[in-house]
Amino acid sequence: MKKGRHFSHKGSDKALRRNLISSLFLEERIKTTLARAKDIAPLTERLITKAKKDNLASVRFLQGVISESAREKLRKELRPRYEKRTGGYTRIIKLGPRSSDGAKMAFIELVK
């Protein structure tokens, strides 16, 4: 069995994660379900750490994971912001349940 959460997206869990992470880098704060926020938080942390190295291998790795616009923002704006920080780049803020289906909601944001 593969590690990580499995959502009911029939094989597109990887695409869901990529889109959420790209949106998080572009918007710096997104509202999503708590399960999805907890799922993408460690992946986001790893990508920021990888981007801080700024070598060819990390650039190519990021090309395969997130969109081009998110990569540019990560390289130009976010990397200098987190240069001296050793971890803890994301924060999850729990919200109340969604009115339609009662799903637990949360904000996930990049720490300033």
C-alpha positions as CSV (number, residue, x, y, z in Angstrom):
1,M,0.0,0.0,0.0
2,K,1.3,3.5,-0.9
3,K,1.8,5.9,2.0
4,G,-0.3,9.1,2.3
5,R,-4.0,9.8,2.2
6,H,-6.1,8.5,-0.6
7,F,-8.9,10.7,-1.8
8,S,-11.8,9.5,-4.0
9,H,-10.4,10.9,-7.2
10,K,-9.8,7.6,-9.1
11,G,-6.1,8.0,-9.8
12,S,-5.9,11.8,-9.9
13,D,-4.7,12.2,-6.3
14,K,-1.3,13.2,-7.6
15,A,-2.8,15.9,-9.8
16,L,-5.0,17.2,-6.9
17,R,-1.9,17.5,-4.7
18,R,0.1,19.3,-7.5
19,N,-2.7,21.8,-8.1
20,L,-3.2,22.5,-4.4
21,I,0.5,23.0,-3.8
22,S,0.8,25.3,-6.9
23,S,-2.2,27.3,-5.7
24,L,-0.7,27.6,-2.2
25,F,2.6,29.0,-3.7
26,L,0.7,31.5,-5.9
27,E,-1.9,32.6,-3.4
28,E,0.1,32.0,-0.2
29,R,-3.1,31.1,1.6
30,I,-5.9,28.7,0.5
31,K,-9.0,27.3,2.0
32,T,-9.5,23.6,1.7
33,T,-10.5,20.6,3.7
34,L,-8.5,19.7,6.8
35,A,-7.5,16.3,5.4
36,R,-6.2,17.9,2.2
37,A,-4.3,20.6,4.1
38,K,-2.6,18.0,6.3
39,D,-1.8,16.0,3.2
40,I,0.0,18.8,1.3
41,A,1.8,20.5,4.3
42,P,4.8,18.1,4.4
43,L,5.1,18.0,0.6
44,T,5.1,21.8,0.5
45,E,7.8,21.9,3.2
46,R,10.0,19.6,1.2
47,L,9.6,21.6,-2.0
48,I,10.6,24.8,-0.3
49,T,13.6,23.1,1.2
50,K,14.5,21.7,-2.2
51,A,14.1,25.1,-3.9
52,K,16.5,26.7,-1.3
53,K,19.4,24.6,-2.7
54,D,19.2,26.4,-6.1
55,N,21.1,23.8,-8.2
56,L,20.2,22.1,-11.5
57,A,18.9,18.9,-9.8
58,S,16.4,20.9,-7.6
59,V,15.2,23.0,-10.5
60,R,14.5,19.9,-12.6
61,F,12.8,18.2,-9.6
62,L,10.5,21.2,-9.2
63,Q,9.7,21.2,-12.9
64,G,8.1,17.8,-12.5
65,V,6.0,18.7,-9.5
66,I,4.5,22.2,-9.7
67,S,3.4,24.6,-12.4
68,E,5.7,27.1,-14.1
69,S,4.2,30.2,-12.5
70,A,4.4,28.6,-9.1
71,R,8.0,27.7,-9.7
72,E,8.9,31.2,-10.7
73,K,7.2,32.7,-7.5
74,L,9.0,30.1,-5.4
75,R,12.4,30.9,-6.9
76,K,12.0,34.7,-7.0
77,E,9.9,35.6,-3.9
78,L,9.6,32.7,-1.5
79,R,13.2,31.3,-1.6
80,P,14.7,34.6,-0.3
81,R,12.0,34.9,2.3
82,Y,12.9,31.5,3.8
83,E,16.7,31.6,3.3
84,K,17.5,31.7,7.0
85,R,14.5,29.7,8.2
86,T,15.2,26.0,8.8
87,G,11.7,24.7,8.6
88,G,8.1,25.3,9.5
89,Y,7.1,27.1,6.4
90,T,3.4,26.3,6.5
91,R,0.6,26.9,9.1
92,I,-2.8,25.1,9.2
93,I,-5.7,27.1,10.8
94,K,-8.7,24.9,11.5
95,L,-12.2,26.3,10.6
96,G,-15.7,25.2,11.3
97,P,-17.4,22.5,9.2
98,R,-18.6,23.2,5.7
99,S,-22.3,23.9,5.6
100,S,-23.1,21.7,2.6
101,D,-21.6,18.4,3.7
102,G,-20.1,19.0,7.2
103,A,-16.5,18.5,6.1
104,K,-13.9,19.9,8.4
105,M,-12.3,23.0,6.7
106,A,-9.0,24.7,7.2
107,F,-6.8,27.5,5.9
108,I,-3.2,26.4,5.0
109,E,-0.9,29.3,4.6
110,L,2.8,30.1,4.1
111,V,4.4,31.7,7.2
112,K,5.6,35.2,6.6
